[in-house]
Amino acid sequence: MTTRATGLARISDAFEKSRSRGTSALIPYFTLGYPDEVTSVEIIQEIARCGADLIELGVPFSDPLADGPTIQHSTQTALEHGITLHRCLELTDELRARGVNQPFLLMGYINPILSYGVGRFVEDSASSGVDGLIVPDLPPEEAGELETACCKANLALVYLLAPNSTEERIRLIAERSRGFIYLVSVNGVTGARSVLPMNLAEFVQRVRVFTNKPLAVGFGISTPAQASQVSRLADGIIIGSALIAAIEKGGTPARSAAGFISEIRAALEKH
């Protein structure tokens, strides 16, 4: 694994560049190792080429509590092909070697990180080109060790807020989340939805009262029109299930991914 500059500055720069263009940052999510290792690397290269500002790299886990059927299927397939947390870091390093420069957010669950060793995992993540971590089943009250390691390595540790978060919770996450704050648009799991929640604008405004950190909305955004709508409210648009569904419709996976991300990018540029 090679050593390269990573971290908070790169994430901040990505949001600032989007802001200067008058658009929200496009943040696709894709599962490492799906439908196989080689194809996943090709897909991520294509979504980087077609307009991603930051990229969420999903780490497969056997019990992904925050994920709906589409992402669950992708992670289960990757696990069946032998993907591990260590291998995910090797693939991240390979993507950097292939010239993918966007900030990487590694999204995974806490149990594999604990098994790997928190300190060693953060060090290896940084040396593999990871800029930040999203751990959906780790609340800030239990994240002291990981926060300390991330601060030492200059990695962002991004926390999530849901629409039913209390004011006290919003204050806590606003203080502790680094890089940006991940706003879950609905109370539920990931997955494409036909309509956006009616209270999304109110939710975003509730959080903005407490922070000037970038706010990125995920869970349920599935079409260019929905991405455009959310871009009027948030600093970042996170799309995962709809991207995975797009490559499952047939044709060359990397080409299908490129087409989907290009459509989302065009919708954001029109905003």
C-alpha positions as CSV (number, residue, x, y, z in Angstrom):
1,M,0.0,0.0,0.0
2,T,1.3,3.5,-0.9
3,T,1.2,6.6,1.2
4,R,-0.5,9.7,-0.2
5,A,-2.2,12.8,1.1
6,T,-5.7,12.1,2.4
7,G,-8.3,13.5,4.7
8,L,-10.5,16.4,5.8
9,A,-8.9,19.0,3.5
10,R,-9.7,16.9,0.4
11,I,-13.3,16.5,1.4
12,S,-13.7,20.2,2.2
13,D,-12.2,21.1,-1.1
14,A,-14.6,18.9,-2.9
15,F,-17.6,20.5,-1.3
16,E,-16.1,24.0,-1.9
17,K,-15.6,23.3,-5.6
18,S,-19.2,22.1,-6.0
19,R,-20.4,25.2,-4.1
20,S,-18.3,27.5,-6.4
21,R,-20.0,25.8,-9.4
22,G,-23.4,26.4,-7.9
23,T,-24.2,22.7,-7.6
24,S,-24.5,20.1,-4.9
25,A,-21.7,17.6,-4.6
26,L,-22.5,14.3,-6.2
27,I,-21.6,11.3,-4.0
28,P,-22.3,7.9,-5.5
29,Y,-22.1,4.8,-3.3
30,F,-20.9,1.5,-4.7
31,T,-20.1,-1.8,-3.1
32,L,-16.5,-2.9,-3.4
33,G,-16.3,-6.4,-4.9
34,Y,-19.7,-6.3,-6.6
35,P,-20.6,-8.0,-8.9
36,D,-16.9,-9.1,-8.7
37,E,-13.7,-7.4,-7.9
38,V,-12.5,-6.5,-11.4
39,T,-15.9,-5.1,-12.4
40,S,-16.4,-3.1,-9.2
41,V,-13.1,-1.3,-9.9
42,E,-14.1,-0.6,-13.5
43,I,-17.5,0.8,-12.3
44,I,-15.9,3.1,-9.8
45,Q,-13.5,4.3,-12.4
46,E,-16.4,5.2,-14.6
47,I,-18.5,7.0,-12.0
48,A,-15.4,9.0,-11.2
49,R,-14.9,9.9,-14.8
50,C,-18.6,10.8,-15.3
51,G,-18.9,13.4,-12.6
52,A,-18.7,12.1,-9.0
53,D,-17.3,14.7,-6.6
54,L,-16.8,12.3,-3.8
55,I,-17.3,8.5,-3.7
56,E,-18.6,6.2,-1.0
57,L,-17.0,2.8,-1.1
58,G,-19.2,0.1,0.5
59,V,-17.5,-2.5,2.7
60,P,-19.5,-5.8,2.5
61,F,-20.8,-7.1,5.8
62,S,-23.1,-10.0,6.7
63,D,-25.6,-8.0,8.7
64,P,-25.9,-4.6,7.1
65,L,-28.6,-3.1,9.3
66,A,-29.0,0.2,7.5
67,D,-29.2,-1.2,4.0
68,G,-32.2,-2.3,2.0
69,P,-32.6,-5.3,-0.4
70,T,-30.5,-3.9,-3.3
71,I,-27.4,-3.1,-1.3
72,Q,-27.9,-6.2,0.9
73,H,-27.8,-8.3,-2.3
74,S,-24.6,-6.5,-3.6
75,T,-22.8,-7.0,-0.3
76,Q,-23.9,-10.7,0.0
77,T,-22.6,-11.4,-3.5
78,A,-19.3,-9.7,-2.7
79,L,-18.9,-11.7,0.5
80,E,-19.7,-15.0,-1.4
81,H,-16.8,-14.0,-3.7
82,G,-14.5,-13.8,-0.8
83,I,-14.2,-10.0,-0.3
84,T,-12.8,-8.9,3.1
85,L,-12.1,-5.6,4.8
86,H,-8.4,-6.0,4.0
87,R,-9.2,-6.7,0.4
88,C,-11.4,-3.6,0.2
89,L,-8.4,-1.5,1.3
90,E,-6.3,-3.2,-1.4
91,L,-8.9,-2.3,-4.0
92,T,-9.0,1.3,-2.8
93,D,-5.2,1.4,-3.2
94,E,-5.6,0.0,-6.7
95,L,-8.2,2.7,-7.6
96,R,-5.7,5.4,-6.5
97,A,-3.0,3.7,-8.6
98,R,-5.4,3.9,-11.6
99,G,-5.7,7.6,-11.2
100,V,-9.1,8.0,-9.4
101,N,-8.6,11.2,-7.4
102,Q,-11.9,12.0,-5.8
103,P,-12.2,11.8,-2.0
104,F,-13.1,8.3,-0.8
105,L,-15.5,7.7,2.1
106,L,-15.3,4.1,3.2
107,M,-18.7,3.0,4.5
108,G,-18.9,-0.1,6.7
109,Y,-20.0,-1.5,10.0
110,I,-18.2,-1.6,13.2
111,N,-17.7,-5.4,13.8
112,P,-15.2,-5.9,11.0
113,I,-13.3,-2.8,12.1
114,L,-13.0,-4.1,15.7
115,S,-11.8,-7.5,14.4
116,Y,-9.2,-5.8,12.2
117,G,-8.1,-3.5,15.0
118,V,-9.2,0.1,15.2
119,G,-5.8,1.7,15.1
120,R,-4.4,-0.5,12.4
121,F,-7.6,-0.2,10.3
122,V,-7.4,3.7,10.4
123,E,-3.7,3.6,9.6
124,D,-4.2,1.2,6.7
125,S,-7.2,3.2,5.4
126,A,-5.2,6.4,5.3
127,S,-2.3,4.7,3.5
128,S,-4.7,3.2,1.0
129,G,-6.1,6.5,0.0
130,V,-9.2,6.7,2.2
131,D,-10.3,10.2,3.2
132,G,-13.1,9.5,5.6
133,L,-15.2,6.8,7.3
134,I,-19.0,6.3,7.7
135,V,-19.9,3.7,10.3
136,P,-23.7,3.7,10.5
137,D,-24.0,1.4,13.5
138,L,-21.5,3.3,15.6
139,P,-23.0,6.1,17.7
140,P,-20.7,8.9,18.9
141,E,-21.1,7.9,22.5
142,E,-19.2,4.7,21.7
143,A,-16.8,6.1,19.1
144,G,-14.0,7.5,21.2
145,E,-11.3,5.1,20.1
146,L,-12.2,5.5,16.4
147,E,-12.5,9.3,16.7
148,T,-9.1,9.5,18.3
149,A,-7.5,7.4,15.6
150,C,-9.2,9.3,12.8
151,C,-8.1,12.6,14.2
152,K,-4.5,11.4,14.4
153,A,-4.6,10.2,10.8
154,N,-6.6,13.3,9.6
155,L,-9.5,11.2,8.4
156,A,-13.1,12.4,8.6
157,L,-15.5,10.4,10.7
158,V,-19.0,11.2,9.4
159,Y,-22.1,10.7,11.5
160,L,-25.6,10.2,10.5
161,L,-28.9,12.0,11.5
162,A,-32.4,10.8,10.9
163,P,-35.6,12.9,10.5
164,N,-36.7,11.9,14.1
165,S,-33.4,13.0,15.6
166,T,-33.9,15.2,18.7
167,E,-32.5,18.7,19.1
168,E,-30.0,17.3,21.6
169,R,-28.9,14.6,19.1
170,I,-28.5,17.2,16.3
171,R,-26.3,19.3,18.5
172,L,-24.1,16.4,19.4
173,I,-23.7,15.2,15.8
174,A,-23.1,18.8,14.5
175,E,-20.2,19.0,17.0
176,R,-18.7,15.6,16.4
177,S,-19.2,14.8,12.7
178,R,-16.1,15.8,10.6
179,G,-16.1,16.4,6.8
180,F,-19.9,16.6,6.5
181,I,-23.1,15.4,8.1
182,Y,-25.0,12.5,6.5
183,L,-28.7,13.2,6.6
184,V,-30.9,10.1,6.2
185,S,-33.9,11.3,4.3
186,V,-36.3,8.7,5.8
187,N,-36.7,6.6,9.0
188,G,-35.7,3.3,7.4
189,V,-33.1,1.5,5.3
190,T,-31.5,2.4,2.1
191,G,-33.3,1.9,-1.2
192,A,-34.7,3.8,-4.2
193,R,-38.1,5.4,-3.6
194,S,-40.7,6.8,-6.0
195,V,-41.1,10.1,-4.1
196,L,-39.1,12.2,-1.7
197,P,-40.3,12.6,1.9
198,M,-42.5,15.7,2.4
199,N,-40.7,16.8,5.5
200,L,-37.2,16.7,3.9
201,A,-36.8,20.5,3.6
202,E,-37.9,21.0,7.2
203,F,-35.4,18.4,8.3
204,V,-32.5,20.0,6.5
205,Q,-33.4,23.4,8.0
206,R,-33.6,22.0,11.5
207,V,-30.0,20.8,11.2
208,R,-28.7,23.9,9.5
209,V,-29.6,25.9,12.6
210,F,-26.8,24.2,14.5
211,T,-24.0,23.9,12.0
212,N,-22.3,25.4,8.9
213,K,-20.8,22.0,8.0
214,P,-21.9,20.5,4.6
215,L,-25.1,18.5,4.7
216,A,-25.4,15.5,2.4
217,V,-28.7,13.7,1.9
218,G,-28.9,10.0,1.2
219,F,-31.4,7.1,1.4
220,G,-34.1,7.1,-1.3
221,I,-32.8,9.4,-4.0
222,S,-33.2,7.5,-7.2
223,T,-33.8,9.7,-10.2
224,P,-32.3,12.8,-11.9
225,A,-35.4,14.8,-11.0
226,Q,-35.2,13.8,-7.3
227,A,-31.5,14.6,-7.3
228,S,-32.3,18.1,-8.7
229,Q,-34.9,18.6,-6.0
230,V,-32.6,17.7,-3.2
231,S,-29.8,19.8,-4.6
232,R,-31.9,22.9,-3.8
233,L,-31.8,21.9,-0.1
234,A,-28.5,20.2,0.6
235,D,-24.7,20.5,-0.1
236,G,-24.4,16.8,-1.2
237,I,-26.5,14.1,-2.9
238,I,-25.8,10.5,-2.0
239,I,-27.1,7.8,-4.4
240,G,-26.4,4.1,-3.9
241,S,-29.3,1.7,-4.5
242,A,-30.4,3.3,-7.7
243,L,-26.9,3.1,-9.1
244,I,-26.6,-0.6,-8.3
245,A,-30.1,-1.2,-9.8
246,A,-29.0,0.6,-13.0
247,I,-26.1,-1.9,-13.6
248,E,-28.4,-4.9,-12.9
249,K,-30.7,-4.0,-15.8
250,G,-28.4,-5.5,-18.3
251,G,-25.6,-4.4,-20.7
252,T,-22.0,-3.7,-19.6
253,P,-22.0,-2.8,-15.9
254,A,-19.4,0.0,-16.2
255,R,-21.2,1.5,-19.2
256,S,-24.6,1.4,-17.4
257,A,-23.1,3.0,-14.3
258,A,-21.5,5.7,-16.4
259,G,-24.8,6.4,-18.1
260,F,-26.7,6.7,-14.9
261,I,-24.2,9.0,-13.2
262,S,-24.0,11.2,-16.3
263,E,-27.8,11.7,-16.1
264,I,-27.6,12.6,-12.4
265,R,-24.7,15.0,-13.1
266,A,-26.6,16.7,-15.9
267,A,-29.6,17.2,-13.7
268,L,-27.4,18.8,-11.0
269,E,-25.7,21.1,-13.5
270,K,-29.1,22.3,-14.8
271,H,-30.1,23.3,-11.3
